[in-house]
Amino acid sequence: MQLLYAPTRHNLCLQSLHTRPKEVWVAVSVVGWFSSLDQWRHLSVNSQPCKLPPRKCFYLKKTRALNSSIQAGDSVVSTRNAESDVLKALSQIIDPDFGTDIVSCGFVKDLNIVEAQGEVSFRLELTTPACPIKDMFEQKANEVVALLPWVKNVKVTMSAQPARPVYAGLLPQGLQTISNIIAVSSCKGGVGKSTVAVNLAYTLAGMGARVGIFDADVYGPSLPTMVSPESRLLEMNPEKKTIIPTEYLGVKLVSFGFAGQGRAIMRGPMVSGVINQLLTTTEWGELDYLVIDMPPGTGDIQLTLCQVVPLTAAVIVTTPQKLAFIDVAKGVRMFSKLKVPCVAVVENMCHFDADGKRYYPFGRGSGSQVVQQFGIPHLFDLPIRPTLSASGDSGMPEVAADPQGEVAKIFQDLGICVVQQCAKIRQQVSTAVTYDKTIKAIKVKVPESDEEFFLHPATVRRNDRSAQSVDEWTGEQKLQFADVPEDIEPEEIQPMGNYAVQITWPDGFSQIAPYDQLQTIERLVDVPEPAPIGA
């Protein structure tokens, strides 16, 4: 009597045996899946001897239909196994920014397998079309899947997620299809901020991203000098009452200098209104990055921009002098208070000697100080080159005029840094506050913090500090403890920029919960174990 291994899912080999003629009885030991169905068929057809330890057996009728019964379920099981093989192979590829494999990141889309022909096709949807390692992802994906023994042909398509902010609920219409908004700031004039903003924007565009530039300096707009669009006037859509940006080399442009009025002569509140109108009523369309060339200072205009616009990150520009550090430090503190992470510092005014080595005629100062004092992760040195200065006056950005030059390489590194840091920030923000239904608790992991803790939903709801819950004049608590059911659960949690989340409750109330406040609420100590699946 021949003993055979059989799958633990009995229906696979029993599904069509009831109609078989009586021929030979075979004992089958249920000890688990074979490594492949081919091995199972090989044993069942060729009756190869197979030594097994003593186990309980059940009996099956062995006929020629035994093999065909396995084949009947083969297409379903084989497809499932083939898909598992492909995903397992792709899970070897780790995204260095997230520290997670591309399958867990959700990058693998539209997986299609034709196993009979050994064909596999899928799409890798990355977070941005400017991903600096997209070619590596494509190459590795081809390699690891092609190594599967049954695969003969692999087709990988690359794409990027649609442009959208982390939180779009309360944003003006014109900003709801912009993924990342980058502020380039110095809080001091004459340090090369506009040069950095323009060249960074065109570098990101060269990396494959959809990019726009907003010149926020109404008193002294630089953009009209640094670029040369064919149309130098902004147009108005009369029906929508919106602004149509001009374009140059594929980058969308908006500046007060393109409004036909040159430089503004007006008071601060009027300027803030103009900035708000230009930025929020422009038809930007889908953008991966909007680069804002910030004006100098930390006044009304800067605060208006930071409060109206959900800035993803900021790039700080400085020069080595002590005076530059004093002004730049003010700007970094402003961004810190507004929960806008500064991801890089660009220090201008380094030189090159006859051997091509960099030296600093004024000494290395403010850039290094800013990085060290405020913990900004990256520092870039931008050399003083005649071509860089000339490009700012000629209307052709240096990175576009000389894409292989030294300056372009520095901006390429800066662009990669910005792309990677924005991806990390978006990932952190999108997962900072979530609700775990299995344990009925709100999980909090604030960006740039390794601490993770849990909060009871009712406690979070009772700690609302809005005017609906607390009297603004007297401070009297209007929301009472008993007003909130102990078993209340949030319906939705959405990020609000880099500083807070909006929690929607079953009674329709939308609670704004800043990270700072969540960190002060009483925490759950004994977090219950996750409930079993299906419980």
C-alpha positions as CSV (number, residue, x, y, z in Angstrom):
1,M,0.0,0.0,0.0
2,Q,1.5,3.3,-1.1
3,L,1.6,6.2,1.3
4,L,1.4,9.7,-0.2
5,Y,1.6,13.3,1.1
6,A,-1.6,15.2,0.7
7,P,-2.5,18.9,1.1
8,T,-4.1,19.8,4.4
9,R,-7.0,21.4,2.5
10,H,-8.9,18.1,1.9
11,N,-11.3,19.6,-0.7
12,L,-8.4,20.0,-3.1
13,C,-8.0,16.2,-3.7
14,L,-11.5,15.1,-2.6
15,Q,-13.7,17.5,-4.6
16,S,-14.4,15.1,-7.5
17,L,-13.6,11.6,-6.1
18,H,-17.1,10.6,-5.3
19,T,-17.9,9.8,-8.9
20,R,-14.7,7.7,-9.6
21,P,-14.8,4.0,-10.4
22,K,-13.5,1.6,-7.8
23,E,-9.9,0.5,-8.7
24,V,-7.1,0.8,-6.1
25,W,-7.2,2.0,-2.5
26,V,-4.4,4.3,-1.4
27,A,-3.6,5.5,2.1
28,V,-2.9,9.2,2.3
29,S,-1.2,10.8,5.3
30,V,-2.3,14.4,6.0
31,V,1.0,16.0,6.9
32,G,0.9,19.3,5.1
33,W,1.4,21.0,1.7
34,F,3.9,19.8,-0.8
35,S,6.5,22.3,-1.9
36,S,4.7,22.2,-5.2
37,L,1.8,20.6,-7.0
38,D,4.2,19.2,-9.5
39,Q,5.8,17.1,-6.8
40,W,2.4,15.9,-5.7
41,R,1.5,14.9,-9.2
42,H,4.9,13.2,-9.7
43,L,4.3,10.9,-6.7
44,S,0.7,10.2,-7.5
45,V,1.4,9.2,-11.1
46,N,4.8,7.4,-10.8
47,S,4.0,5.8,-7.4
48,Q,7.5,6.6,-6.1
49,P,8.2,5.1,-2.6
50,C,7.9,7.7,0.1
51,K,8.9,7.0,3.7
52,L,6.7,8.6,6.3
53,P,6.7,8.4,10.1
54,P,3.7,6.6,11.6
55,R,0.6,8.9,11.3
56,K,-3.2,8.6,11.2
57,C,-4.3,7.9,7.6
58,F,-7.5,8.1,5.7
59,Y,-8.2,6.2,2.5
60,L,-8.9,7.5,-1.0
61,K,-9.8,5.7,-4.2
62,K,-6.9,6.0,-6.6
63,T,-7.9,6.3,-10.2
64,R,-6.7,8.2,-13.1
65,A,-9.1,10.8,-12.1
66,L,-7.0,11.5,-8.9
67,N,-4.4,13.4,-11.0
68,S,-7.1,15.2,-12.9
69,S,-8.9,16.2,-9.7
70,I,-5.7,18.0,-8.6
71,Q,-5.4,19.7,-12.0
72,A,-9.0,20.9,-11.6
73,G,-8.0,23.0,-8.6
74,D,-4.5,23.7,-10.0
75,S,-5.3,26.9,-11.8
76,V,-6.7,28.5,-8.6
77,V,-4.1,27.2,-6.2
78,S,-1.2,27.8,-8.7
79,T,-2.3,31.4,-9.4
80,R,-2.5,32.0,-5.7
81,N,0.9,30.5,-5.1
82,A,2.4,32.4,-8.1
83,E,1.1,35.7,-6.7
84,S,2.6,34.9,-3.3
85,D,5.9,34.0,-4.9
86,V,6.0,37.3,-6.8
87,L,5.1,39.4,-3.7
88,K,7.6,37.5,-1.6
89,A,10.3,38.2,-4.1
90,L,9.4,41.9,-4.3
91,S,9.4,42.2,-0.5
92,Q,13.2,41.9,-0.7
93,I,13.4,45.4,-2.0
94,I,13.5,47.9,0.9
95,D,12.7,51.6,0.5
96,P,15.6,53.4,2.2
97,D,13.5,56.4,3.2
98,F,10.7,54.4,5.0
99,G,12.9,51.4,6.0
100,T,10.1,49.1,4.8
101,D,9.8,46.8,1.8
102,I,7.9,48.1,-1.2
103,V,5.1,45.5,-0.8
104,S,4.3,46.8,2.7
105,C,4.6,50.4,1.5
106,G,1.8,49.6,-1.0
107,F,3.8,50.4,-4.1
108,V,2.9,47.2,-6.0
109,K,-0.2,47.7,-8.1
110,D,-2.0,45.9,-10.9
111,L,-0.3,42.6,-10.5
112,N,-1.1,40.3,-13.4
113,I,0.2,36.7,-13.8
114,V,-0.1,34.3,-16.7
115,E,1.7,31.3,-15.3
116,A,1.2,29.1,-18.3
117,Q,3.3,31.5,-20.4
118,G,5.5,32.5,-17.4
119,E,4.5,36.1,-17.8
120,V,4.3,38.6,-14.9
121,S,3.4,42.3,-15.1
122,F,2.8,44.9,-12.4
123,R,3.1,48.6,-11.7
124,L,5.2,50.3,-9.0
125,E,3.4,53.4,-7.8
126,L,5.9,55.6,-6.0
127,T,5.1,58.5,-3.7
128,T,6.6,61.0,-6.2
129,P,7.7,61.0,-9.8
130,A,11.0,62.6,-8.6
131,C,12.0,59.6,-6.6
132,P,15.8,59.5,-6.9
133,I,16.0,55.7,-6.8
134,K,13.1,54.9,-9.1
135,D,15.5,53.4,-11.7
136,M,16.9,51.1,-9.0
137,F,13.4,50.1,-7.9
138,E,12.6,49.2,-11.5
139,Q,15.8,47.3,-12.1
140,K,15.6,45.3,-8.8
141,A,12.0,44.5,-9.3
142,N,12.8,43.0,-12.7
143,E,15.7,41.0,-11.3
144,V,14.1,39.5,-8.2
145,V,10.9,38.4,-10.1
146,A,12.9,37.1,-13.1
147,L,14.8,34.7,-10.7
148,L,11.6,32.8,-10.0
149,P,12.0,29.4,-11.9
150,W,8.7,29.6,-13.7
151,V,9.0,33.2,-14.8
152,K,10.0,33.8,-18.4
153,N,9.0,37.5,-19.0
154,V,8.7,40.4,-16.6
155,K,7.1,43.8,-17.4
156,V,7.4,46.6,-14.8
157,T,5.6,49.9,-15.3
158,M,6.6,52.9,-13.1
159,S,4.1,55.5,-12.0
160,A,3.6,58.0,-9.1
161,Q,0.7,58.7,-6.7
162,P,-1.7,61.5,-7.7
163,A,-0.7,64.9,-6.4
164,R,-2.5,65.7,-3.2
165,P,-1.6,67.2,0.2
166,V,-1.6,65.0,3.3
167,Y,-4.7,67.0,4.4
168,A,-6.9,68.8,1.9
169,G,-10.1,69.2,3.9
170,L,-10.0,72.9,4.6
171,L,-7.5,74.1,2.0
172,P,-8.4,76.6,-0.7
173,Q,-9.4,75.0,-4.0
174,G,-6.2,76.0,-5.8
175,L,-4.0,74.2,-3.2
176,Q,-5.9,70.9,-3.0
177,T,-3.9,69.1,-5.7
178,I,-0.4,70.1,-4.5
179,S,1.4,67.3,-2.7
180,N,4.3,69.3,-1.1
181,I,4.9,73.0,-0.5
182,I,8.5,73.9,0.2
183,A,9.4,77.3,1.7
184,V,12.9,78.6,0.8
185,S,13.7,81.2,3.4
186,S,16.6,83.2,4.9
187,C,14.9,86.1,6.7
188,K,17.7,88.2,5.3
189,G,18.0,89.9,1.9
190,G,20.9,89.4,-0.5
191,V,22.0,85.9,0.5
192,G,21.0,84.1,-2.7
193,K,17.6,82.8,-1.5
194,S,15.8,83.4,-4.9
195,T,18.7,81.8,-6.7
196,V,18.3,78.7,-4.5
197,A,14.5,78.7,-4.9
198,V,14.6,78.9,-8.7
199,N,17.4,76.4,-9.2
200,L,15.8,73.9,-6.7
201,A,12.5,74.1,-8.5
202,Y,14.1,73.4,-11.9
203,T,16.1,70.6,-10.4
204,L,13.0,68.9,-9.1
205,A,11.4,69.4,-12.5
206,G,14.4,67.8,-14.1
207,M,13.9,64.8,-11.8
208,G,10.5,64.2,-13.3
209,A,8.3,66.2,-10.9
210,R,5.5,68.6,-11.7
211,V,6.7,71.9,-10.2
212,G,5.5,75.4,-9.6
213,I,7.3,78.5,-8.2
214,F,5.5,81.2,-6.1
215,D,7.5,84.5,-5.7
216,A,6.1,85.8,-2.3
217,D,8.2,89.0,-2.3
218,V,5.8,91.7,-3.4
219,Y,8.1,94.6,-2.6
220,G,11.0,93.2,-4.6
221,P,10.0,90.3,-6.8
222,S,13.0,88.4,-8.3
223,L,11.3,85.8,-10.5
224,P,10.7,88.0,-13.6
225,T,14.4,88.6,-13.8
226,M,15.5,85.0,-13.2
227,V,13.2,83.3,-15.7
228,S,12.1,84.2,-19.3
229,P,8.5,83.0,-19.9
230,E,7.0,83.7,-23.3
231,S,4.0,85.3,-21.6
232,R,5.1,87.8,-18.9
233,L,1.7,88.6,-17.7
234,L,-0.7,86.6,-15.5
235,E,-4.1,85.9,-17.0
236,M,-7.4,85.8,-15.2
237,N,-10.1,83.2,-15.8
238,P,-13.2,85.5,-16.0
239,E,-15.7,82.7,-15.2
240,K,-13.9,81.1,-12.2
241,K,-12.3,84.4,-11.1
242,T,-9.0,82.5,-10.8
243,I,-5.4,83.3,-11.9
244,I,-3.8,81.3,-14.7
245,P,0.0,81.0,-14.0
246,T,2.6,81.5,-16.7
247,E,5.2,78.8,-17.5
248,Y,8.8,78.5,-18.4
249,L,10.6,75.3,-19.3
250,G,7.6,73.3,-17.9
251,V,7.5,75.0,-14.5
252,K,4.5,77.1,-13.5
253,L,5.2,80.6,-12.3
254,V,3.4,83.2,-10.3
255,S,4.8,86.5,-9.1
256,F,3.5,90.0,-8.4
257,G,6.1,91.0,-11.0
258,F,4.0,89.3,-13.6
259,A,0.9,91.2,-12.6
260,G,1.9,94.2,-14.7
261,Q,2.5,96.5,-11.7
262,G,6.2,95.9,-11.1
263,R,7.1,96.3,-7.4
264,A,4.4,97.1,-4.9
265,I,4.2,100.3,-2.7
266,M,1.6,99.4,-0.1
267,R,1.2,98.7,3.6
268,G,1.7,95.3,5.3
269,P,-2.0,94.2,5.6
270,M,-2.6,95.0,1.9
271,V,0.5,92.9,1.0
272,S,-0.7,90.0,3.0
273,G,-4.0,90.1,1.1
274,V,-2.3,90.2,-2.2
275,I,-0.1,87.3,-1.3
276,N,-3.1,85.3,-0.1
277,Q,-5.0,86.0,-3.3
278,L,-2.1,85.2,-5.7
279,L,-1.3,82.0,-3.9
280,T,-4.8,80.5,-3.2
281,T,-6.7,81.6,-6.3
282,T,-4.2,80.4,-8.8
283,E,-5.0,77.4,-10.9
284,W,-1.9,75.4,-10.0
285,G,-3.3,72.1,-11.2
286,E,-1.6,68.9,-10.0
287,L,1.8,69.7,-8.6
288,D,4.2,67.4,-6.8
289,Y,6.2,70.4,-5.4
290,L,5.3,74.1,-5.1
291,V,8.5,76.1,-4.2
292,I,7.8,79.4,-2.3
293,D,10.5,82.0,-2.5
294,M,9.9,83.6,0.9
295,P,10.5,87.4,1.4
296,P,13.0,88.4,4.1
297,G,11.8,88.9,7.7
298,T,9.4,87.2,10.1
299,G,6.5,89.6,9.9
300,D,2.9,89.6,8.8
301,I,3.6,88.2,5.3
302,Q,5.6,85.3,6.6
303,L,3.1,84.4,9.2
304,T,0.2,84.7,6.7
305,L,2.0,82.3,4.4
306,C,2.8,79.8,7.1
307,Q,-0.8,79.9,8.5
308,V,-2.7,79.8,5.2
309,V,-0.5,77.2,3.5
310,P,0.3,73.8,5.0
311,L,4.0,74.0,4.4
312,T,5.6,70.5,4.2
313,A,9.2,71.7,4.9
314,A,11.6,74.6,4.7
315,V,15.0,75.0,3.2
316,I,17.2,77.7,4.9
317,V,19.6,79.8,2.9
318,T,22.5,81.7,4.6
319,T,26.0,83.1,4.2
320,P,28.9,82.6,6.6
321,Q,28.8,86.0,8.3
322,K,27.6,86.4,11.9
323,L,24.9,88.9,11.0
324,A,23.4,86.3,8.6
325,F,23.2,83.7,11.4
326,I,21.4,86.1,13.7
327,D,18.6,86.7,11.1
328,V,18.5,83.1,9.9
329,A,18.1,81.9,13.5
330,K,15.0,84.0,13.9
331,G,13.5,82.4,10.8
332,V,14.3,78.9,12.0
333,R,12.6,79.6,15.4
334,M,9.5,80.9,13.5
335,F,9.3,77.7,11.5
336,S,9.8,75.7,14.7
337,K,6.9,77.4,16.5
338,L,4.7,76.8,13.4
339,K,5.7,73.1,13.3
340,V,7.3,73.4,9.9
341,P,10.4,71.1,9.8
342,C,13.6,72.7,8.3
343,V,15.2,69.9,6.3
344,A,18.4,71.5,4.8
345,V,20.7,74.6,5.0
346,V,22.4,76.0,2.0
347,E,25.4,78.2,2.7
348,N,26.5,80.5,-0.1
349,M,29.9,82.2,-0.7
350,C,32.4,79.3,-0.8
351,H,35.2,79.6,-3.4
352,F,37.4,77.2,-5.3
353,D,41.2,77.4,-5.5
354,A,43.4,76.6,-8.5
355,D,43.3,72.9,-7.6
356,G,39.5,72.8,-7.5
357,K,39.3,72.6,-3.7
358,R,36.8,74.6,-1.9
359,Y,37.8,77.3,0.6
360,Y,35.8,79.9,2.5
361,P,37.2,83.5,2.3
362,F,34.9,84.5,5.1
363,G,35.3,81.3,7.1
364,R,32.6,78.7,7.7
365,G,30.1,80.2,10.1
366,S,26.4,80.6,10.0
367,G,25.5,77.4,8.0
368,S,27.4,75.1,10.4
369,Q,26.0,77.0,13.4
370,V,22.4,76.6,12.2
371,V,22.8,72.9,11.5
372,Q,24.4,72.3,14.9
373,Q,22.2,74.5,17.0
374,F,18.9,73.6,15.6
375,G,19.6,70.0,14.6
376,I,18.9,70.5,10.9
377,P,20.0,67.3,9.2
378,H,21.7,68.5,6.0
379,L,24.2,71.2,5.0
380,F,25.0,72.1,1.4
381,D,27.8,74.5,0.2
382,L,27.0,76.6,-2.8
383,P,30.0,78.0,-4.6
384,I,30.3,81.5,-5.9
385,R,30.6,81.1,-9.7
386,P,30.4,83.8,-12.3
387,T,28.0,81.6,-14.3
388,L,25.6,81.3,-11.3
389,S,25.4,85.1,-10.9
390,A,25.1,85.6,-14.7
391,S,22.3,83.1,-14.9
392,G,20.3,85.0,-12.4
393,D,20.4,88.0,-14.6
394,S,20.0,86.2,-18.0
395,G,16.6,84.6,-17.3
396,M,18.0,81.1,-17.6
397,P,18.5,79.1,-14.4
398,E,22.0,77.7,-14.0
399,V,20.8,74.1,-13.6
400,A,19.0,74.4,-16.9
401,A,21.8,76.2,-18.7
402,D,24.5,73.7,-17.5
403,P,22.8,70.5,-16.2
404,Q,26.2,68.7,-15.9
405,G,28.1,71.5,-14.1
406,E,29.3,71.7,-10.5
407,V,26.4,73.9,-9.5
408,A,23.8,71.5,-11.0
409,K,25.4,68.6,-9.1
410,I,25.0,70.4,-5.8
411,F,21.4,71.3,-6.6
412,Q,20.8,67.6,-7.6
413,D,22.0,66.6,-4.2
414,L,19.7,69.2,-2.6
415,G,16.8,68.1,-4.7
416,I,17.3,64.4,-3.6
417,C,17.5,65.6,0.0
418,V,14.2,67.5,-0.3
419,V,12.4,64.6,-2.1
420,Q,13.5,62.1,0.6
421,Q,12.8,64.4,3.5
422,C,9.3,65.3,2.2
423,A,8.5,61.6,1.7
424,K,9.5,60.9,5.3
425,I,7.5,63.8,6.7
426,R,4.4,62.8,4.8
427,Q,4.7,59.3,6.0
428,Q,5.2,60.4,9.6
429,V,2.3,62.8,9.5
430,S,-0.1,60.4,7.8
431,T,0.5,57.8,10.6
432,A,1.1,60.1,13.6
433,V,-2.4,59.6,15.0
434,T,-4.5,56.5,14.1
435,Y,-7.3,54.6,15.7
436,D,-6.9,50.9,16.4
437,K,-10.4,49.3,16.4
438,T,-9.1,46.0,17.7
439,I,-8.1,47.5,21.0
440,K,-10.4,50.6,20.8
441,A,-7.6,53.0,21.4
442,I,-6.0,56.0,19.7
443,K,-2.3,55.4,18.9
444,V,-0.1,58.4,18.8
445,K,3.5,58.7,17.5
446,V,4.4,62.3,17.0
447,P,6.8,63.0,14.1
448,E,10.4,63.3,15.0
449,S,9.7,61.4,18.2
450,D,10.4,57.7,19.0
451,E,7.8,57.6,21.7
452,E,4.5,55.8,21.0
453,F,1.5,55.8,23.3
454,F,-2.2,55.1,23.4
455,L,-5.1,57.2,24.5
456,H,-8.7,56.4,25.4
457,P,-11.1,58.0,22.8
458,A,-13.5,59.3,25.4
459,T,-10.6,61.0,27.2
460,V,-9.4,62.7,24.0
461,R,-13.0,63.9,23.3
462,R,-13.4,65.3,26.8
463,N,-10.1,67.2,26.5
464,D,-11.3,69.3,23.6
465,R,-10.4,73.0,24.1
466,S,-12.5,74.6,21.4
467,A,-15.2,77.2,22.1
468,Q,-17.8,74.6,21.9
469,S,-16.3,72.8,24.9
470,V,-14.8,75.6,26.9
471,D,-16.0,79.2,27.4
472,E,-13.5,81.5,25.8
473,W,-14.0,84.3,28.3
474,T,-14.4,82.6,31.6
475,G,-12.6,79.3,30.9
476,E,-15.6,77.4,32.3
477,Q,-15.9,73.8,31.1
478,K,-19.1,73.6,29.0
479,L,-18.6,70.0,28.0
480,Q,-19.2,67.8,31.0
481,F,-17.7,64.4,31.7
482,A,-21.1,62.6,31.4
483,D,-21.7,64.3,28.0
484,V,-19.2,61.9,26.4
485,P,-20.1,58.2,26.3
486,E,-17.4,55.9,27.6
487,D,-17.5,53.7,24.5
488,I,-17.3,56.6,22.0
489,E,-15.2,55.9,18.9
490,P,-13.8,58.3,16.3
491,E,-15.3,58.0,12.8
492,E,-12.3,59.6,11.1
493,I,-8.9,61.0,11.9
494,Q,-7.2,63.3,9.3
495,P,-3.8,65.1,9.6
496,M,-3.8,68.9,9.7
497,G,-0.4,70.0,8.4
498,N,2.5,69.0,10.6
499,Y,1.0,70.0,14.0
500,A,-2.4,68.5,14.6
501,V,-5.2,66.1,13.5
502,Q,-8.8,66.6,12.9
503,I,-11.0,64.0,14.6
504,T,-14.6,63.5,13.5
505,W,-16.9,62.0,16.1
506,P,-20.3,60.2,15.7
507,D,-22.2,63.4,16.8
508,G,-20.7,65.2,13.8
509,F,-18.3,67.3,15.9
510,S,-14.9,67.9,14.4
511,Q,-12.2,68.2,17.0
512,I,-8.8,69.8,16.3
513,A,-6.2,68.0,18.4
514,P,-2.7,69.4,18.3
515,Y,0.1,67.0,18.9
516,D,1.3,69.1,21.9
517,Q,-2.1,68.7,23.5
518,L,-2.3,64.9,22.9
519,Q,1.1,64.5,24.6
520,T,-0.3,66.0,27.8
521,I,-3.5,63.8,28.0
522,E,-3.6,60.9,30.4
523,R,-2.4,57.8,28.7
524,L,-3.5,54.2,28.7
525,V,-1.1,52.1,30.7
526,D,-2.5,48.6,30.3
527,V,-3.2,48.5,26.6
528,P,-5.4,45.5,25.9
529,E,-4.2,42.8,23.5
530,P,-5.6,43.0,19.9
531,A,-8.8,41.1,19.5
532,P,-8.6,37.9,17.5
533,I,-9.5,38.2,13.8
534,G,-13.2,37.7,13.3
535,A,-14.0,38.2,17.0
